[in-house]
């Protein structure tokens, strides 16, 4: 026995709505990227003639709470261990809602990941599994209890 016409119609409508949502999400992502580029261009033209006035690219120190990068990395490693530094930088950026396609920001976050995980390595909270393609591999060690409020 085939499905009644009502079910077929509802399924088609559901699929059409899902397609529309996907299209809107793609347009929204493109618009956000365009807005970021326009804002960066405006900053370049607002800078004076003196090179000392050129703004710093980004101070990511203010984007994270103390020890937040280490906690985010540890949580990611608890789920899918081992990961290399680049993969962890992407996980941290994703958790904070940052633009993962920004290579400069990703590199800066990766340096902060190395700093945070080196401290956790010294305390024995995390393990290093050597290097892969010149990038350090990290894995979870012991039990990590996230501070859930």
C-alpha positions as CSV (number, residue, x, y, z in Angstrom):
1,X,0.0,0.0,0.0
2,X,1.4,3.4,-0.9
3,X,1.5,6.4,1.4
4,X,-1.5,8.7,1.3
5,X,-1.2,11.9,-0.8
6,X,-1.1,14.0,2.4
7,X,2.1,12.3,3.5
8,X,3.7,12.6,0.1
9,X,2.8,16.3,0.0
10,X,4.2,16.9,3.5
11,X,7.4,15.1,2.7
12,X,7.9,17.2,-0.5
13,X,7.2,20.3,1.5
14,X,9.7,19.3,4.2
15,X,12.4,18.6,1.6
16,X,11.7,22.0,0.0
17,X,12.0,23.8,3.3
18,X,15.3,22.0,4.1
19,X,16.7,23.0,0.7
20,X,15.7,26.6,1.3
21,X,17.3,26.6,4.8
22,X,20.5,25.3,3.3
23,X,20.5,27.9,0.6
24,X,19.9,30.7,3.2
25,X,22.7,29.4,5.4
26,X,25.1,29.4,2.5
27,X,24.1,33.0,1.6
28,X,24.5,34.0,5.3
29,X,28.0,32.6,5.5
30,X,29.0,34.4,2.3
31,X,27.6,37.6,3.6
32,X,29.5,37.3,6.9
33,X,32.7,36.7,5.0
34,X,32.0,39.7,2.7
35,X,31.3,41.9,5.8
36,X,34.6,40.8,7.4
37,X,36.5,41.7,4.3
38,X,34.8,45.1,4.0
39,X,35.4,45.9,7.7
40,X,39.1,45.0,7.2
41,X,39.4,47.2,4.2
42,X,37.8,50.1,6.0
43,X,40.3,49.7,8.8
44,X,43.1,49.9,6.3
45,X,41.8,53.2,4.8
46,X,41.2,54.7,8.2
47,X,44.8,54.3,9.3
48,X,46.9,57.4,9.0
49,X,50.1,57.9,7.0
50,X,52.4,56.9,9.9
51,X,53.3,53.2,10.0
52,X,53.1,53.3,13.8
53,X,49.4,53.8,13.5
54,X,48.8,50.6,11.7
55,X,46.5,48.4,13.8
56,X,47.6,45.1,15.2
57,X,45.9,42.3,13.3
58,X,44.2,40.8,16.4
59,X,44.8,40.5,20.1
60,X,43.5,37.1,20.8
61,X,44.5,37.3,24.4
62,X,41.3,39.1,25.1
63,X,39.1,36.6,23.2
64,X,39.8,33.7,25.7
65,X,39.3,33.5,29.4
66,X,42.3,32.3,31.4
67,X,43.1,28.6,30.7
68,X,40.1,28.4,28.3
69,X,42.3,27.2,25.3
70,X,43.7,24.4,27.4
71,X,40.2,23.3,28.5
72,X,38.8,23.4,25.0
73,X,41.7,21.3,23.7
74,X,41.4,18.8,26.5
75,X,37.7,18.4,25.9
76,X,38.4,17.9,22.2
77,X,41.1,15.3,23.0
78,X,38.8,13.5,25.3
79,X,36.4,13.0,22.4
80,X,38.8,12.3,19.6
81,X,42.4,11.6,20.6
82,X,45.1,11.9,19.2
83,X,45.0,15.3,17.3
84,X,47.7,17.5,16.0
85,X,48.2,21.2,16.9
86,X,46.5,22.3,13.6
87,X,43.5,20.2,14.2
88,X,43.2,21.4,17.8
89,X,43.4,25.0,16.6
90,X,40.5,24.4,14.3
91,X,38.5,22.8,17.2
92,X,39.2,25.8,19.4
93,X,38.1,28.2,16.7
94,X,35.0,26.2,16.0
95,X,34.1,26.2,19.7
96,X,34.5,30.0,19.9
97,X,32.6,30.6,16.6
98,X,35.6,32.0,14.8
99,X,36.2,32.0,11.0
100,X,38.1,28.8,10.4
101,X,39.2,29.8,6.9
102,X,41.3,32.8,8.3
103,X,44.9,31.4,8.0
104,X,46.5,34.1,10.1
105,X,44.0,33.7,12.9
106,X,44.3,29.9,12.7
107,X,48.1,30.2,12.9
108,X,47.9,32.5,15.9
109,X,45.4,30.2,17.7
110,X,47.7,27.2,16.9
111,X,50.6,29.0,18.7
112,X,48.4,29.6,21.7
113,X,47.4,25.9,21.7
114,X,51.0,24.9,21.8
115,X,51.6,27.2,24.8
116,X,48.6,25.9,26.6
117,X,49.2,22.3,26.0
118,X,52.9,22.5,26.9
119,X,51.9,23.6,30.3
120,X,49.4,20.8,30.6
121,X,52.1,18.4,29.4
122,X,54.4,19.5,32.2
123,X,51.6,18.9,34.7
124,X,51.0,15.4,33.3
125,X,47.4,16.2,32.2
126,X,48.1,15.5,28.6
127,X,50.5,13.4,26.5
128,X,52.5,14.1,23.4
129,X,52.8,11.4,20.8
130,X,55.6,12.9,18.8
131,X,55.2,14.7,15.5
132,X,53.3,14.1,12.3
133,X,54.3,16.2,9.3
134,X,56.3,18.5,11.5
135,X,53.3,19.2,13.9
136,X,53.1,17.9,17.4
137,X,50.5,15.2,18.1
138,X,48.6,15.4,21.4
139,X,46.4,12.9,23.3
140,X,44.3,12.9,26.4
141,X,45.8,11.3,29.5
142,X,44.1,10.6,32.8
143,X,40.7,11.8,33.7
144,X,39.6,15.3,32.8
145,X,36.6,16.8,34.6
146,X,35.3,19.9,32.8
147,X,34.1,22.7,35.0
148,X,30.4,22.7,34.2
149,X,28.4,25.5,35.8
